[in-house]
Amino acid sequence: MRIRVIGVPMDLGADRRGVDIGASAIRYAGLNDQLRRLGYSVNDIGNIVVPQPESQPIGDPHVKYLEPIVQVSRDLADAVTAALQEGEFPLVLGGDHSIALGSITGVARVHRDIGVIWIDAHGDFNTHETTPSGNIHGMILGALAGLGHSSLTGLGGWSPKINTRSIVIVGARDLDVRERELLREQKIHVFTMTDIDQRGMSGVIEQAVEIASQASHGFHLSLDMDSLDPREAPGVGTPVRGGLTYREAHLAMEVIAASARMVSMDAVEVNPMLDRENATAQLAVELILSALGKRII
């Protein structure tokens, strides 16, 4: 397999600065060399251009930095579509989780019926009407499902991008009140940390793969590093205690790899400014490698 690495130094979608250098930190942790050691060819095309927050108006406080986020998402969608059309696997490095709007739109343009496994402490299922913060990184999964501001839902010219039956969230433990209501209304499959505690990661992730695989063209994996416990991944934008352990996260990636149904991936929310010796970026590299087939033996 040929892998196309695409960096997106986006921090417009979140309140806390620093995730804009996450893609660089992941590269610095040796991603490309280690992918090559697995036998993949790697085409790193560098970073999508993202404007600095200081140069942009915030705009509507319910959808902060909407216009530049939409423009970056368009550019990223085009880059992801091009990768797939040229026979390469898109591996997108964030940046905050708003980048998934572009990455999944780009995939859905080629593979019209795809599922999504969204591994995250948060649901990211708010809209401009339910958001308590106005931060767009908390609205992206909802927008991909067709809910929210028309500039987000309409990216690429059609909506929804993904069918709610094949969306699954894994590792949730911090959901807003109205977001929780939307998730229930839309019948989104949500596996919380309580589910993982009770059933074990093996049972949860196997069912998650089954749900996402209902889509006929495979699934996209969106890995937010805040899904892990802050003791494992201290350098993230919005840490929440009580997350995935090191081995739970690796097991999830290994089961996903074994399914052979993943068609694209993004890894987001690494914040080197809050990290310790680049540990979170190094862990992101390890998890990416596991998702792409690295085994213990």
C-alpha positions as CSV (number, residue, x, y, z in Angstrom):
1,M,0.0,0.0,0.0
2,R,1.1,3.5,-0.8
3,I,0.4,6.1,2.0
4,R,-0.1,9.8,1.4
5,V,0.6,11.9,4.5
6,I,-1.3,15.2,4.6
7,G,-0.6,17.7,7.5
8,V,-3.3,20.2,8.6
9,P,-1.9,22.7,11.1
10,M,-5.4,23.8,12.2
11,D,-6.2,25.3,15.5
12,L,-9.1,27.5,14.4
13,G,-11.7,25.0,15.6
14,A,-10.6,25.0,19.3
15,D,-10.1,27.5,22.1
16,R,-6.6,26.3,23.2
17,R,-3.6,27.0,20.9
18,G,-0.9,24.5,20.2
19,V,-2.5,21.8,18.1
20,D,-1.4,23.6,15.0
21,I,2.1,22.1,15.5
22,G,0.7,18.6,16.2
23,A,1.4,17.4,12.6
24,S,5.0,18.5,12.9
25,A,5.4,16.7,16.3
26,I,4.0,13.5,14.8
27,R,6.4,13.7,11.9
28,Y,9.3,14.5,14.3
29,A,8.4,11.3,16.2
30,G,9.5,9.3,13.2
31,L,6.1,8.5,11.5
32,N,7.4,8.3,7.9
33,D,10.5,6.2,8.6
34,Q,8.5,3.8,10.7
35,L,5.8,3.4,8.0
36,R,8.5,2.6,5.5
37,R,9.9,0.0,7.9
38,L,6.5,-1.7,7.7
39,G,7.0,-1.9,4.0
40,Y,4.8,1.0,2.9
41,S,5.8,3.6,0.4
42,V,5.2,7.1,1.8
43,N,4.3,10.2,-0.1
44,D,4.3,13.1,2.4
45,I,2.9,16.1,0.6
46,G,3.5,18.6,3.5
47,N,0.8,20.8,5.0
48,I,-2.4,22.3,3.8
49,V,-2.2,26.1,4.2
50,V,-4.1,27.3,7.3
51,P,-4.4,31.0,8.3
52,Q,-3.4,32.0,11.8
53,P,-6.2,32.9,14.2
54,E,-4.7,36.4,14.8
55,S,-5.2,37.2,11.1
56,Q,-8.9,36.2,11.0
57,P,-12.1,37.6,12.5
58,I,-13.8,35.2,14.9
59,G,-17.1,36.0,13.2
60,D,-20.3,34.4,14.6
61,P,-19.6,33.4,18.3
62,H,-21.7,30.2,17.7
63,V,-19.5,29.1,14.9
64,K,-16.1,30.7,15.5
65,Y,-13.8,31.1,12.5
66,L,-16.4,29.5,10.2
67,E,-15.1,30.9,6.9
68,P,-11.5,29.9,7.1
69,I,-12.3,26.5,8.5
70,V,-14.6,25.9,5.6
71,Q,-11.9,27.0,3.1
72,V,-9.3,24.7,4.7
73,S,-11.8,21.9,4.7
74,R,-12.4,22.4,1.0
75,D,-8.6,22.3,0.3
76,L,-8.2,19.2,2.5
77,A,-11.2,17.4,0.8
78,D,-9.6,18.0,-2.6
79,A,-6.2,16.6,-1.3
80,V,-7.8,13.5,0.1
81,T,-9.9,12.9,-3.0
82,A,-6.8,13.2,-5.1
83,A,-4.9,10.7,-2.9
84,L,-7.6,8.1,-3.3
85,Q,-8.0,8.7,-7.1
86,E,-4.2,8.2,-7.4
87,G,-4.3,4.9,-5.5
88,E,-2.9,6.2,-2.2
89,F,-4.2,5.8,1.4
90,P,-4.9,9.2,2.9
91,L,-3.3,9.6,6.4
92,V,-4.3,13.1,7.7
93,L,-2.4,14.6,10.6
94,G,-4.1,17.3,12.7
95,G,-4.6,19.9,14.0
96,D,-7.8,20.0,15.9
97,H,-10.7,17.7,15.1
98,S,-12.4,20.2,12.8
99,I,-10.1,18.8,10.1
100,A,-12.2,15.6,9.9
101,L,-14.8,17.7,7.9
102,G,-12.4,17.9,5.1
103,S,-10.9,14.5,5.3
104,I,-14.2,12.6,5.5
105,T,-15.8,14.8,2.8
106,G,-12.8,13.9,0.5
107,V,-13.2,10.2,1.2
108,A,-17.0,10.3,0.8
109,R,-16.7,11.9,-2.6
110,V,-14.9,8.8,-3.8
111,H,-16.4,6.1,-1.6
112,R,-20.0,7.2,-1.4
113,D,-21.1,4.8,1.3
114,I,-18.6,4.8,4.1
115,G,-18.8,4.3,7.8
116,V,-16.9,6.2,10.5
117,I,-15.3,5.0,13.7
118,W,-14.8,8.1,15.9
119,I,-12.5,7.4,18.8
120,D,-12.8,10.4,21.1
121,A,-13.6,11.5,24.7
122,H,-16.2,13.8,23.1
123,G,-19.1,13.3,20.8
124,D,-18.4,16.3,18.5
125,F,-22.1,16.2,17.7
126,N,-23.1,19.7,18.7
127,T,-24.5,22.2,16.2
128,H,-24.4,26.0,16.2
129,E,-27.7,25.9,18.1
130,T,-26.6,23.5,20.9
131,T,-22.9,24.4,21.3
132,P,-21.9,25.8,24.7
133,S,-18.5,27.1,23.3
134,G,-18.9,27.9,19.6
135,N,-15.9,25.8,18.8
136,I,-16.3,24.1,15.5
137,H,-14.2,21.0,16.4
138,G,-17.1,20.0,18.6
139,M,-19.6,20.1,15.7
140,I,-17.9,18.1,13.0
141,L,-19.5,14.6,13.4
142,G,-22.9,16.2,13.6
143,A,-22.2,18.2,10.4
144,L,-21.1,15.1,8.6
145,A,-24.4,13.5,9.5
146,G,-26.2,16.5,8.1
147,L,-26.9,18.5,11.2
148,G,-25.9,22.1,11.9
149,H,-24.8,25.2,10.0
150,S,-25.3,24.9,6.2
151,S,-21.7,26.0,5.5
152,L,-20.5,22.9,7.3
153,T,-23.1,20.4,6.2
154,G,-23.0,21.6,2.6
155,L,-19.3,21.3,2.1
156,G,-18.7,19.6,-1.2
157,G,-22.2,20.2,-2.4
158,W,-24.2,17.4,-0.7
159,S,-25.4,16.3,2.7
160,P,-25.2,14.1,4.7
161,K,-21.8,12.7,4.0
162,I,-22.3,9.6,6.2
163,N,-25.4,7.5,7.1
164,T,-26.1,7.6,10.9
165,R,-26.5,3.8,10.9
166,S,-22.7,3.4,10.2
167,I,-21.4,6.0,12.6
168,V,-19.9,4.7,15.9
169,I,-18.3,6.7,18.7
170,V,-15.8,4.9,21.0
171,G,-14.4,6.1,24.3
172,A,-16.9,8.9,25.0
173,R,-16.9,10.3,28.6
174,D,-17.6,14.1,28.2
175,L,-20.9,14.9,26.4
176,D,-22.8,18.2,26.6
177,V,-26.5,17.9,27.6
178,R,-28.0,19.0,24.3
179,E,-25.4,17.0,22.4
180,R,-26.5,13.9,24.3
181,E,-30.1,14.5,23.2
182,L,-29.1,14.9,19.6
183,L,-27.1,11.6,19.7
184,R,-30.1,9.8,21.1
185,E,-32.5,11.4,18.5
186,Q,-30.2,10.4,15.7
187,K,-29.7,6.9,17.1
188,I,-25.9,7.2,16.9
189,H,-24.0,4.2,18.3
190,V,-22.0,5.5,21.3
191,F,-19.7,3.3,23.4
192,T,-18.8,5.1,26.5
193,M,-15.9,4.3,28.9
194,T,-18.5,2.6,31.0
195,D,-19.2,0.2,28.1
196,I,-15.5,-0.5,27.8
197,D,-15.2,-1.0,31.5
198,Q,-18.0,-3.5,31.5
199,R,-17.5,-5.3,28.3
200,G,-13.8,-4.9,27.6
201,M,-12.2,-3.2,24.6
202,S,-12.2,-6.4,22.6
203,G,-16.0,-6.7,22.6
204,V,-16.6,-3.0,22.1
205,I,-14.3,-2.5,19.2
206,E,-15.3,-5.6,17.4
207,Q,-18.9,-4.4,17.5
208,A,-17.8,-0.9,16.4
209,V,-16.1,-2.4,13.4
210,E,-19.3,-4.4,12.6
211,I,-21.4,-1.3,12.8
212,A,-19.1,0.9,10.7
213,S,-18.7,-2.0,8.1
214,Q,-22.4,-1.8,7.4
215,A,-21.3,0.8,4.9
216,S,-20.5,-0.9,1.6
217,H,-17.2,0.9,0.9
218,G,-15.4,0.5,4.2
219,F,-14.9,3.0,7.0
220,H,-12.8,6.0,8.0
221,L,-11.0,6.0,11.3
222,S,-10.8,9.3,13.2
223,L,-8.5,9.0,16.2
224,D,-8.6,11.9,18.7
225,M,-5.7,11.5,21.1
226,D,-7.8,12.8,23.9
227,S,-9.6,9.5,23.8
228,L,-6.7,8.2,25.9
229,D,-6.3,8.9,29.5
230,P,-4.2,12.0,30.2
231,R,-1.6,9.8,32.0
232,E,-1.0,8.1,28.7
233,A,-1.4,11.2,26.4
234,P,-0.8,14.4,28.4
235,G,-0.3,16.6,25.3
236,V,-3.9,17.1,24.0
237,G,-6.1,20.1,23.7
238,T,-9.0,19.0,25.8
239,P,-7.9,16.2,28.3
240,V,-10.5,14.3,30.2
241,R,-9.6,11.9,33.0
242,G,-10.7,8.3,32.9
243,G,-9.8,7.5,29.3
244,L,-8.3,4.6,27.3
245,T,-5.2,2.8,28.6
246,Y,-2.2,2.2,26.4
247,R,-3.1,-1.4,25.7
248,E,-6.9,-0.7,25.1
249,A,-5.9,1.9,22.5
250,H,-3.5,-0.5,20.8
251,L,-6.0,-3.4,20.9
252,A,-8.6,-1.1,19.2
253,M,-6.1,-0.3,16.4
254,E,-5.1,-3.9,16.0
255,V,-8.7,-5.1,15.6
256,I,-9.4,-2.3,13.1
257,A,-6.3,-3.3,11.1
258,A,-7.4,-7.0,11.1
259,S,-10.8,-6.0,9.7
260,A,-9.1,-4.8,6.4
261,R,-12.0,-2.4,6.0
262,M,-10.3,1.0,6.8
263,V,-10.0,3.2,3.7
264,S,-8.6,6.4,5.3
265,M,-7.5,7.8,8.7
266,D,-6.9,11.0,10.6
267,A,-5.1,11.5,13.9
268,V,-5.8,14.7,15.7
269,E,-5.5,17.0,18.8
270,V,-1.8,16.4,19.6
271,N,-0.7,19.6,21.5
272,P,3.1,19.6,21.9
273,M,2.9,22.8,24.1
274,L,1.2,20.7,26.8
275,D,3.2,17.5,26.2
276,R,6.1,15.9,28.0
277,E,9.1,15.1,25.7
278,N,6.8,14.6,22.7
279,A,5.3,11.5,24.4
280,T,1.8,12.1,23.0
281,A,3.1,12.4,19.4
282,Q,5.2,9.3,19.9
283,L,2.1,7.4,21.1
284,A,0.1,8.8,18.1
285,V,2.8,7.2,15.8
286,E,2.6,3.9,17.6
287,L,-1.2,3.8,17.3
288,I,-1.1,4.8,13.6
289,L,1.3,2.0,13.0
290,S,-1.0,-0.5,14.8
291,A,-4.0,0.7,12.8
292,L,-2.0,0.1,9.6
293,G,-1.0,-3.4,10.5
294,K,2.0,-3.5,12.9
295,R,1.9,-6.5,15.1
296,I,3.8,-7.7,18.1
297,I,4.8,-10.9,16.2
